[in-house]
Amino acid sequence: MTDETIFAEWREAMVIEQIERRGIRDPRVLEAFRRIPRHEFVPPALRSRAYDDGPLPIGKGQTISQPFIVALMTSLLQLKGDEKVLEVGTGSGYQAAILSLLAKWVYTIERYDVLARRAEATFKRLGLKNITVICGDGTLGYPEVAPYQGIIVTAAAAAPPPPLLEQLDEGGRLVIPIGDYLGQILQVWTKSGGRVDYEDILPVSFVPLRGRYGWSPQAWERYEENDFEADE
């Protein structure tokens, strides 16, 4: 049995046991998780754990989120296929890869150049052509191509950054974890009639959002660099 066959079996088990059985039933979302090889987005030393039911370190103190959380956040955007989506916090690139199969175009922002370049190389290797990677401050969004029908933030903020709410299209949805290292809640913010309202979904645990409208190192518990750095 080849490695790819084993990974395919693990991926199918992940979709059934970790995602579908926990209530994610959108067939487009489930198919995206079946198609994207999660093991391509983790450090080589961790590939045997790529389909585990939990987050994994990817370098720079960042993580690739638990598969269920990625699936939940994806499903909360309620994508139909013609949307322009902004992701804040590229990280490994796994979330953006999933979104690329569900939306028309994905713009993803990463503050660490080494992670941005690594994710971009993975997208190219997998033939994902509808993703634009930007290295910069994700809390400022990417106004050049706003508005967005969906915005997803993969790090915890004290409150939704104002530029992201401004760049959210009418009827659009912003999925973001709100809180600090003591506790966070995943929220969905929607814009209607120029107003924004939010709904609490469930408790989560994310690394801190950094940038102008993010957490400062002094205001957040210190995150140690992990053992799988891949700085160039």
CORRARA-V939178 format. One record per residue. N is the residue number from 1. RES is the residue in three letters. NEAR is the number of other ideal C-beta (glycine too) atoms within 8 Angstrom. D_FIRST is the distance of its C-alpha to the first C-alpha in Angstrom with 1 decimal. Layout:
n:res:near:d_first
N:RES:NEAR:D_FIRST
N:RES:NEAR:D_FIRST
//
This chain:
n:res:near:d_first
1:MET:3:0.0
2:THR:5:3.8
3:ASP:5:6.7
4:GLU:6:8.3
5:THR:8:6.3
6:ILE:9:6.9
7:PHE:12:10.3
8:ALA:8:11.1
9:GLU:8:10.8
10:TRP:10:12.9
11:ARG:13:15.2
12:GLU:9:15.9
13:ALA:9:16.7
14:MET:14:18.9
15:VAL:12:20.8
16:ILE:9:21.5
17:GLU:9:22.3
18:GLN:12:23.8
19:ILE:14:25.5
20:GLU:9:26.2
21:ARG:7:27.3
22:ARG:7:29.6
23:GLY:4:31.5
24:ILE:12:30.1
25:ARG:6:30.2
26:ASP:7:30.9
27:PRO:6:28.4
28:ARG:10:28.7
29:VAL:13:27.8
30:LEU:13:24.8
31:GLU:9:23.5
32:ALA:12:24.1
33:PHE:14:22.0
34:ARG:9:19.1
35:ARG:6:19.5
36:ILE:11:20.1
37:PRO:8:17.2
38:ARG:13:18.9
39:HIS:9:16.9
40:GLU:8:18.7
41:PHE:14:21.9
42:VAL:14:21.7
43:PRO:11:22.3
44:PRO:5:19.4
45:ALA:5:20.3
46:LEU:11:19.7
47:ARG:9:16.5
48:SER:4:14.9
49:ARG:8:17.9
50:ALA:13:18.0
51:TYR:11:17.7
52:ASP:6:20.0
53:ASP:8:23.3
54:GLY:5:25.6
55:PRO:8:26.7
56:LEU:12:25.6
57:PRO:11:27.8
58:ILE:14:27.5
59:GLY:14:30.6
60:LYS:10:34.4
61:GLY:8:34.6
62:GLN:12:32.6
63:THR:9:29.6
64:ILE:11:27.0
65:SER:12:28.2
66:GLN:9:26.6
67:PRO:13:24.6
68:PHE:11:27.2
69:ILE:11:30.1
70:VAL:12:28.7
71:ALA:14:28.4
72:LEU:12:31.8
73:MET:14:33.6
74:THR:15:32.0
75:SER:10:33.2
76:LEU:11:36.6
77:LEU:14:37.3
78:GLN:6:37.2
79:LEU:12:36.1
80:LYS:5:36.7
81:GLY:8:35.5
82:ASP:5:38.7
83:GLU:12:39.2
84:LYS:12:39.6
85:VAL:16:38.0
86:LEU:17:38.8
87:GLU:16:36.4
88:VAL:15:38.0
89:GLY:12:35.7
90:THR:14:32.7
91:GLY:14:31.0
92:SER:13:27.3
93:GLY:14:27.8
94:TYR:13:25.4
95:GLN:16:28.4
96:ALA:15:29.8
97:ALA:15:26.6
98:ILE:15:26.5
99:LEU:15:30.2
100:SER:12:29.9
101:LEU:10:28.2
102:LEU:12:31.1
103:ALA:15:34.2
104:LYS:7:35.9
105:TRP:9:36.0
106:VAL:13:35.0
107:TYR:14:37.2
108:THR:16:35.8
109:ILE:17:37.8
110:GLU:15:36.8
111:ARG:9:39.3
112:TYR:9:37.2
113:ASP:7:36.9
114:VAL:11:33.9
115:LEU:15:31.9
116:ALA:13:33.3
117:ARG:9:32.3
118:ARG:11:28.7
119:ALA:17:28.3
120:GLU:10:29.9
121:ALA:8:27.5
122:THR:13:24.5
123:PHE:15:26.2
124:LYS:8:26.8
125:ARG:7:23.2
126:LEU:10:22.1
127:GLY:5:25.1
128:LEU:9:27.0
129:LYS:5:30.6
130:ASN:8:32.8
131:ILE:13:32.8
132:THR:7:35.7
133:VAL:13:35.4
134:ILE:10:38.7
135:CYS:9:39.4
136:GLY:7:42.4
137:ASP:8:43.9
138:GLY:13:42.1
139:THR:15:45.0
140:LEU:12:47.1
141:GLY:15:44.7
142:TYR:11:44.7
143:PRO:8:48.0
144:GLU:4:47.6
145:VAL:6:45.7
146:ALA:11:46.7
147:PRO:9:47.0
148:TYR:14:43.6
149:GLN:11:42.7
150:GLY:15:40.1
151:ILE:17:40.0
152:ILE:16:37.4
153:VAL:16:38.0
154:THR:11:35.3
155:ALA:13:37.7
156:ALA:13:40.6
157:ALA:15:44.1
158:ALA:6:47.5
159:ALA:5:48.2
160:PRO:14:46.9
161:PRO:15:48.0
162:PRO:7:50.9
163:PRO:11:49.6
164:LEU:16:46.5
165:LEU:12:48.7
166:GLU:8:50.9
167:GLN:13:48.1
168:LEU:14:46.8
169:ASP:9:47.7
170:GLU:8:49.9
171:GLY:7:47.7
172:GLY:13:44.9
173:ARG:13:42.8
174:LEU:17:42.2
175:VAL:14:39.5
176:ILE:13:40.2
177:PRO:13:40.1
178:ILE:12:43.7
179:GLY:9:44.7
180:ASP:11:44.5
181:TYR:5:42.5
182:LEU:4:44.3
183:GLY:6:43.1
184:GLN:12:41.9
185:ILE:12:41.9
186:LEU:17:39.7
187:GLN:13:42.3
188:VAL:11:42.5
189:TRP:14:45.6
190:THR:12:46.9
191:LYS:13:49.7
192:SER:8:52.2
193:GLY:4:55.7
194:GLY:5:55.4
195:ARG:6:54.8
196:VAL:10:51.6
197:ASP:7:50.7
198:TYR:9:47.8
199:GLU:7:45.8
200:ASP:7:44.2
201:ILE:9:40.7
202:LEU:7:39.4
203:PRO:7:39.3
204:VAL:10:36.8
205:SER:4:36.3
206:PHE:10:36.0
207:VAL:8:36.9
208:PRO:12:40.5
209:LEU:15:41.4
210:ARG:8:43.3
211:GLY:11:45.9
212:ARG:7:49.4
213:TYR:10:48.8
214:GLY:12:46.3
215:TRP:12:46.5
216:SER:6:48.1
217:PRO:6:46.7
218:GLN:4:49.9
219:ALA:6:49.5
220:TRP:11:45.9
221:GLU:4:44.3
222:ARG:5:43.0
223:TYR:8:39.3
224:GLU:5:38.0
225:GLU:7:35.6
226:ASN:8:32.2
227:ASP:4:30.2
228:PHE:10:28.0
229:GLU:8:30.6
230:ALA:8:29.8
231:ASP:6:33.3
232:GLU:4:34.0
//
